[in-house]
Amino acid sequence: MLNQSQPATYLGSQEAPISTRTALVGGGATGIGHASAEQLLLAGHRVVISGRRADALETAAAGLRERTGGTVGTLVSDVRDPSAAKTAIAEVETQFGALDVLVLNAGGPAPGRIAEIDDHLWQDAFELLLLGPLRLARLALPPMAARGFGRVVFVTSTAVRQPQPDLAASVVLRSAVTAAAKLLSREFAADGVTVNCVAPGATATMRRRQILDNRARQGERTYDELDAADTASIPAGRAGRPQEIGAAVAFLASAAASYVNGTVLTVDGGRTETI
């Protein structure tokens, strides 16, 4: 029962000042990763953005600092490299100290139907979407648990709940990510650590353009026709903004979400038909 004798407290407040929290955001130079970094900075976190291109990261970091006034570091890293996870965690600790928030976000694999994807593409997608992120989570979670605070957020897709045939690798591997996140959430819950997924729907990023371009090449409709049809299927009447996905990530990283664990937060303007 609610103890009404206690003073009212906003649950978004932190036991430690939020400016002492450090977040690592994968794919932080563009799209949803970049927007997630921005929202975390606006919430007061220090943020390290990672990706494969140093020039893109430095440009993105400069823009983030200018827009938010926050503290931003960069990390050149390829999640598919088996040694990358250990190096990434060590680099974050060198820059800012302990890692408190881990946002596991990566660009989607090439579109394709399940019978069209060869072994090489499956292996690459497996490293990018599942094994690489799990390596990072495996290293980050025990120290978070030891300190009594941690947030891990996997960025997946609504295609996990409503599969799209031409996104087979994303559907299969992000379904596995969702299952892994659920298992991890139960393992560390008693230690003040939460593990959740954010599942974006159609979002105005280069990834959406890539998907629609591919469909235009495969069929009879133009990009503009596919764009209009896709938008019409969204009850909100528009694609999402990357910042709206980033806001969901920032919420799950907050103290206000301390009892939200092992869930999938769908951010899709109402399009997913399952409950």
Contacts in CASP RR format, 6 or more apart in sequence:
PFRMAT RR
TARGET T0000
AUTHOR 0000-0000-0000
METHOD contacts of the structure
MODEL  1
MLNQSQPATYLGSQEAPISTRTALVGGGATGIGHASAEQLLLAGHRVVIS
GRRADALETAAAGLRERTGGTVGTLVSDVRDPSAAKTAIAEVETQFGALD
VLVLNAGGPAPGRIAEIDDHLWQDAFELLLLGPLRLARLALPPMAARGFG
RVVFVTSTAVRQPQPDLAASVVLRSAVTAAAKLLSREFAADGVTVNCVAP
GATATMRRRQILDNRARQGERTYDELDAADTASIPAGRAGRPQEIGAAVA
FLASAAASYVNGTVLTVDGGRTETI
10 256 0 8 1.000
11 255 0 8 1.000
11 256 0 8 1.000
11 258 0 8 1.000
12 254 0 8 1.000
12 255 0 8 1.000
12 256 0 8 1.000
13 255 0 8 1.000
14 21 0 8 1.000
14 255 0 8 1.000
15 149 0 8 1.000
15 255 0 8 1.000
16 149 0 8 1.000
18 43 0 8 1.000
18 44 0 8 1.000
18 45 0 8 1.000
19 44 0 8 1.000
19 45 0 8 1.000
19 46 0 8 1.000
21 44 0 8 1.000
21 45 0 8 1.000
21 46 0 8 1.000
21 100 0 8 1.000
21 101 0 8 1.000
22 45 0 8 1.000
22 46 0 8 1.000
22 47 0 8 1.000
22 48 0 8 1.000
22 92 0 8 1.000
22 96 0 8 1.000
22 97 0 8 1.000
22 98 0 8 1.000
22 99 0 8 1.000
22 100 0 8 1.000
22 101 0 8 1.000
23 37 0 8 1.000
23 40 0 8 1.000
23 45 0 8 1.000
23 46 0 8 1.000
23 47 0 8 1.000
23 48 0 8 1.000
23 99 0 8 1.000
23 100 0 8 1.000
23 101 0 8 1.000
23 102 0 8 1.000
23 103 0 8 1.000
23 253 0 8 1.000
24 47 0 8 1.000
24 48 0 8 1.000
24 50 0 8 1.000
24 75 0 8 1.000
24 88 0 8 1.000
24 89 0 8 1.000
24 92 0 8 1.000
24 99 0 8 1.000
24 101 0 8 1.000
24 102 0 8 1.000
24 103 0 8 1.000
24 136 0 8 1.000
24 140 0 8 1.000
25 33 0 8 1.000
25 36 0 8 1.000
25 37 0 8 1.000
25 40 0 8 1.000
25 47 0 8 1.000
25 48 0 8 1.000
25 49 0 8 1.000
25 50 0 8 1.000
25 103 0 8 1.000
25 105 0 8 1.000
26 33 0 8 1.000
26 49 0 8 1.000
26 50 0 8 1.000
26 51 0 8 1.000
26 79 0 8 1.000
26 103 0 8 1.000
26 104 0 8 1.000
26 105 0 8 1.000
26 106 0 8 1.000
27 33 0 8 1.000
27 34 0 8 1.000
27 49 0 8 1.000
27 50 0 8 1.000
27 51 0 8 1.000
27 105 0 8 1.000
27 106 0 8 1.000
27 107 0 8 1.000
28 34 0 8 1.000
28 36 0 8 1.000
28 37 0 8 1.000
28 49 0 8 1.000
28 50 0 8 1.000
28 51 0 8 1.000
28 57 0 8 1.000
28 60 0 8 1.000
28 105 0 8 1.000
29 49 0 8 1.000
29 51 0 8 1.000
29 53 0 8 1.000
29 56 0 8 1.000
29 57 0 8 1.000
29 59 0 8 1.000
29 60 0 8 1.000
30 56 0 8 1.000
30 60 0 8 1.000
30 205 0 8 1.000
30 206 0 8 1.000
31 205 0 8 1.000
31 206 0 8 1.000
31 207 0 8 1.000
31 242 0 8 1.000
32 105 0 8 1.000
32 155 0 8 1.000
32 200 0 8 1.000
32 203 0 8 1.000
32 205 0 8 1.000
32 242 0 8 1.000
32 245 0 8 1.000
32 246 0 8 1.000
33 49 0 8 1.000
33 103 0 8 1.000
33 105 0 8 1.000
33 155 0 8 1.000
33 242 0 8 1.000
33 246 0 8 1.000
34 49 0 8 1.000
34 60 0 8 1.000
34 64 0 8 1.000
34 242 0 8 1.000
35 241 0 8 1.000
35 242 0 8 1.000
35 243 0 8 1.000
35 245 0 8 1.000
35 246 0 8 1.000
36 103 0 8 1.000
36 105 0 8 1.000
36 155 0 8 1.000
36 245 0 8 1.000
36 246 0 8 1.000
36 249 0 8 1.000
36 250 0 8 1.000
37 47 0 8 1.000
37 49 0 8 1.000
37 60 0 8 1.000
37 64 0 8 1.000
37 72 0 8 1.000
37 103 0 8 1.000
38 64 0 8 1.000
38 67 0 8 1.000
38 68 0 8 1.000
38 243 0 8 1.000
38 246 0 8 1.000
39 243 0 8 1.000
39 246 0 8 1.000
39 247 0 8 1.000
39 249 0 8 1.000
39 250 0 8 1.000
40 47 0 8 1.000
40 101 0 8 1.000
40 103 0 8 1.000
40 246 0 8 1.000
40 249 0 8 1.000
40 250 0 8 1.000
40 253 0 8 1.000
41 47 0 8 1.000
41 64 0 8 1.000
41 68 0 8 1.000
41 69 0 8 1.000
41 70 0 8 1.000
41 71 0 8 1.000
41 72 0 8 1.000
42 68 0 8 1.000
42 250 0 8 1.000
43 250 0 8 1.000
43 253 0 8 1.000
43 254 0 8 1.000
44 70 0 8 1.000
45 100 0 8 1.000
45 101 0 8 1.000
45 253 0 8 1.000
46 70 0 8 1.000
46 71 0 8 1.000
46 72 0 8 1.000
46 73 0 8 1.000
46 96 0 8 1.000
47 64 0 8 1.000
47 70 0 8 1.000
47 71 0 8 1.000
47 72 0 8 1.000
47 73 0 8 1.000
48 72 0 8 1.000
48 73 0 8 1.000
48 74 0 8 1.000
48 75 0 8 1.000
48 91 0 8 1.000
48 92 0 8 1.000
48 95 0 8 1.000
48 96 0 8 1.000
49 57 0 8 1.000
49 60 0 8 1.000
49 61 0 8 1.000
49 64 0 8 1.000
49 72 0 8 1.000
49 73 0 8 1.000
49 74 0 8 1.000
49 75 0 8 1.000
50 57 0 8 1.000
50 74 0 8 1.000
50 75 0 8 1.000
50 76 0 8 1.000
50 77 0 8 1.000
50 88 0 8 1.000
51 57 0 8 1.000
51 75 0 8 1.000
51 76 0 8 1.000
51 77 0 8 1.000
51 78 0 8 1.000
52 76 0 8 1.000
52 77 0 8 1.000
52 78 0 8 1.000
53 76 0 8 1.000
54 74 0 8 1.000
54 76 0 8 1.000
57 74 0 8 1.000
57 75 0 8 1.000
57 76 0 8 1.000
58 74 0 8 1.000
61 72 0 8 1.000
61 73 0 8 1.000
61 74 0 8 1.000
64 70 0 8 1.000
64 72 0 8 1.000
65 71 0 8 1.000
65 72 0 8 1.000
71 96 0 8 1.000
73 95 0 8 1.000
73 96 0 8 1.000
75 88 0 8 1.000
75 91 0 8 1.000
75 92 0 8 1.000
77 84 0 8 1.000
77 87 0 8 1.000
77 88 0 8 1.000
77 91 0 8 1.000
78 84 0 8 1.000
79 85 0 8 1.000
79 106 0 8 1.000
79 127 0 8 1.000
79 128 0 8 1.000
79 132 0 8 1.000
79 133 0 8 1.000
79 135 0 8 1.000
79 136 0 8 1.000
80 124 0 8 1.000
80 127 0 8 1.000
80 128 0 8 1.000
80 132 0 8 1.000
82 135 0 8 1.000
84 132 0 8 1.000
84 135 0 8 1.000
85 132 0 8 1.000
85 135 0 8 1.000
85 136 0 8 1.000
85 138 0 8 1.000
85 139 0 8 1.000
86 139 0 8 1.000
88 136 0 8 1.000
89 99 0 8 1.000
89 136 0 8 1.000
89 139 0 8 1.000
89 140 0 8 1.000
92 99 0 8 1.000
93 99 0 8 1.000
98 143 0 8 1.000
98 147 0 8 1.000
99 140 0 8 1.000
99 143 0 8 1.000
99 144 0 8 1.000
100 144 0 8 1.000
100 149 0 8 1.000
100 150 0 8 1.000
100 151 0 8 1.000
101 150 0 8 1.000
101 151 0 8 1.000
101 152 0 8 1.000
101 153 0 8 1.000
101 253 0 8 1.000
102 136 0 8 1.000
102 137 0 8 1.000
102 140 0 8 1.000
102 151 0 8 1.000
102 152 0 8 1.000
102 153 0 8 1.000
103 153 0 8 1.000
103 155 0 8 1.000
103 249 0 8 1.000
103 253 0 8 1.000
104 133 0 8 1.000
104 136 0 8 1.000
104 137 0 8 1.000
104 152 0 8 1.000
104 153 0 8 1.000
104 154 0 8 1.000
104 155 0 8 1.000
105 154 0 8 1.000
105 155 0 8 1.000
106 128 0 8 1.000
106 129 0 8 1.000
106 133 0 8 1.000
106 155 0 8 1.000
107 128 0 8 1.000
107 207 0 8 1.000
108 125 0 8 1.000
108 128 0 8 1.000
108 129 0 8 1.000
108 170 0 8 1.000
108 207 0 8 1.000
109 121 0 8 1.000
109 124 0 8 1.000
109 125 0 8 1.000
109 128 0 8 1.000
109 129 0 8 1.000
109 169 0 8 1.000
109 170 0 8 1.000
109 173 0 8 1.000
110 121 0 8 1.000
110 169 0 8 1.000
111 166 0 8 1.000
111 167 0 8 1.000
111 210 0 8 1.000
111 211 0 8 1.000
111 214 0 8 1.000
111 215 0 8 1.000
112 166 0 8 1.000
112 167 0 8 1.000
112 168 0 8 1.000
112 169 0 8 1.000
112 214 0 8 1.000
113 165 0 8 1.000
113 166 0 8 1.000
113 168 0 8 1.000
114 165 0 8 1.000
114 168 0 8 1.000
114 172 0 8 1.000
116 168 0 8 1.000
117 125 0 8 1.000
117 168 0 8 1.000
117 169 0 8 1.000
121 169 0 8 1.000
122 169 0 8 1.000
125 169 0 8 1.000
125 170 0 8 1.000
125 173 0 8 1.000
126 173 0 8 1.000
129 169 0 8 1.000
129 170 0 8 1.000
129 173 0 8 1.000
129 174 0 8 1.000
129 177 0 8 1.000
130 173 0 8 1.000
130 176 0 8 1.000
130 177 0 8 1.000
130 180 0 8 1.000
133 154 0 8 1.000
133 177 0 8 1.000
134 180 0 8 1.000
137 152 0 8 1.000
137 180 0 8 1.000
137 184 0 8 1.000
137 195 0 8 1.000
140 152 0 8 1.000
141 152 0 8 1.000
141 184 0 8 1.000
141 187 0 8 1.000
141 188 0 8 1.000
141 193 0 8 1.000
141 195 0 8 1.000
144 150 0 8 1.000
144 151 0 8 1.000
144 152 0 8 1.000
144 188 0 8 1.000
144 191 0 8 1.000
144 192 0 8 1.000
144 193 0 8 1.000
145 188 0 8 1.000
145 191 0 8 1.000
145 192 0 8 1.000
145 193 0 8 1.000
146 191 0 8 1.000
148 191 0 8 1.000
148 192 0 8 1.000
148 193 0 8 1.000
149 192 0 8 1.000
149 193 0 8 1.000
150 192 0 8 1.000
150 193 0 8 1.000
150 194 0 8 1.000
151 193 0 8 1.000
151 194 0 8 1.000
151 252 0 8 1.000
151 253 0 8 1.000
151 254 0 8 1.000
151 257 0 8 1.000
152 181 0 8 1.000
152 184 0 8 1.000
152 193 0 8 1.000
152 194 0 8 1.000
152 195 0 8 1.000
152 196 0 8 1.000
153 195 0 8 1.000
153 196 0 8 1.000
153 197 0 8 1.000
153 198 0 8 1.000
153 249 0 8 1.000
153 252 0 8 1.000
153 253 0 8 1.000
154 177 0 8 1.000
154 178 0 8 1.000
154 181 0 8 1.000
154 195 0 8 1.000
154 196 0 8 1.000
154 197 0 8 1.000
154 198 0 8 1.000
155 197 0 8 1.000
155 198 0 8 1.000
155 200 0 8 1.000
155 245 0 8 1.000
155 249 0 8 1.000
156 174 0 8 1.000
156 177 0 8 1.000
156 178 0 8 1.000
156 197 0 8 1.000
156 198 0 8 1.000
156 199 0 8 1.000
156 264 0 8 1.000
157 167 0 8 1.000
157 170 0 8 1.000
157 171 0 8 1.000
157 174 0 8 1.000
157 199 0 8 1.000
157 200 0 8 1.000
157 201 0 8 1.000
158 199 0 8 1.000
158 200 0 8 1.000
158 201 0 8 1.000
158 266 0 8 1.000
158 268 0 8 1.000
158 271 0 8 1.000
158 272 0 8 1.000
159 167 0 8 1.000
159 170 0 8 1.000
159 171 0 8 1.000
159 174 0 8 1.000
160 171 0 8 1.000
160 174 0 8 1.000
160 175 0 8 1.000
160 178 0 8 1.000
160 199 0 8 1.000
160 264 0 8 1.000
161 199 0 8 1.000
161 264 0 8 1.000
161 266 0 8 1.000
161 272 0 8 1.000
161 274 0 8 1.000
162 271 0 8 1.000
162 272 0 8 1.000
162 273 0 8 1.000
162 274 0 8 1.000
163 171 0 8 1.000
164 171 0 8 1.000
166 211 0 8 1.000
166 214 0 8 1.000
166 215 0 8 1.000
166 218 0 8 1.000
167 211 0 8 1.000
177 197 0 8 1.000
178 197 0 8 1.000
178 264 0 8 1.000
181 195 0 8 1.000
181 196 0 8 1.000
181 197 0 8 1.000
181 262 0 8 1.000
182 195 0 8 1.000
182 262 0 8 1.000
184 195 0 8 1.000
185 194 0 8 1.000
185 195 0 8 1.000
185 196 0 8 1.000
185 261 0 8 1.000
185 262 0 8 1.000
186 262 0 8 1.000
188 195 0 8 1.000
189 261 0 8 1.000
192 258 0 8 1.000
194 252 0 8 1.000
194 257 0 8 1.000
194 258 0 8 1.000
194 260 0 8 1.000
194 261 0 8 1.000
194 262 0 8 1.000
195 261 0 8 1.000
195 262 0 8 1.000
196 252 0 8 1.000
196 257 0 8 1.000
196 260 0 8 1.000
196 261 0 8 1.000
196 262 0 8 1.000
196 263 0 8 1.000
196 264 0 8 1.000
196 265 0 8 1.000
197 262 0 8 1.000
197 263 0 8 1.000
197 264 0 8 1.000
197 265 0 8 1.000
198 245 0 8 1.000
198 246 0 8 1.000
198 248 0 8 1.000
198 249 0 8 1.000
198 252 0 8 1.000
198 264 0 8 1.000
198 265 0 8 1.000
198 267 0 8 1.000
199 264 0 8 1.000
199 265 0 8 1.000
199 266 0 8 1.000
199 267 0 8 1.000
199 268 0 8 1.000
200 240 0 8 1.000
200 245 0 8 1.000
200 267 0 8 1.000
200 268 0 8 1.000
201 240 0 8 1.000
201 266 0 8 1.000
201 267 0 8 1.000
201 268 0 8 1.000
201 269 0 8 1.000
201 271 0 8 1.000
201 272 0 8 1.000
202 208 0 8 1.000
202 230 0 8 1.000
202 231 0 8 1.000
202 234 0 8 1.000
202 239 0 8 1.000
202 240 0 8 1.000
202 268 0 8 1.000
202 271 0 8 1.000
203 239 0 8 1.000
203 240 0 8 1.000
203 241 0 8 1.000
203 242 0 8 1.000
203 244 0 8 1.000
203 245 0 8 1.000
204 239 0 8 1.000
204 240 0 8 1.000
204 241 0 8 1.000
204 242 0 8 1.000
205 242 0 8 1.000
208 239 0 8 1.000
212 223 0 8 1.000
212 226 0 8 1.000
212 227 0 8 1.000
212 230 0 8 1.000
213 223 0 8 1.000
215 221 0 8 1.000
215 226 0 8 1.000
216 222 0 8 1.000
216 223 0 8 1.000
216 226 0 8 1.000
221 229 0 8 1.000
230 239 0 8 1.000
231 237 0 8 1.000
231 238 0 8 1.000
231 239 0 8 1.000
233 271 0 8 1.000
234 268 0 8 1.000
234 269 0 8 1.000
234 270 0 8 1.000
234 271 0 8 1.000
235 269 0 8 1.000
235 270 0 8 1.000
235 271 0 8 1.000
236 269 0 8 1.000
236 270 0 8 1.000
236 271 0 8 1.000
237 269 0 8 1.000
240 267 0 8 1.000
240 269 0 8 1.000
244 267 0 8 1.000
245 267 0 8 1.000
248 265 0 8 1.000
248 267 0 8 1.000
251 257 0 8 1.000
251 265 0 8 1.000
252 260 0 8 1.000
252 265 0 8 1.000
266 272 0 8 1.000
END
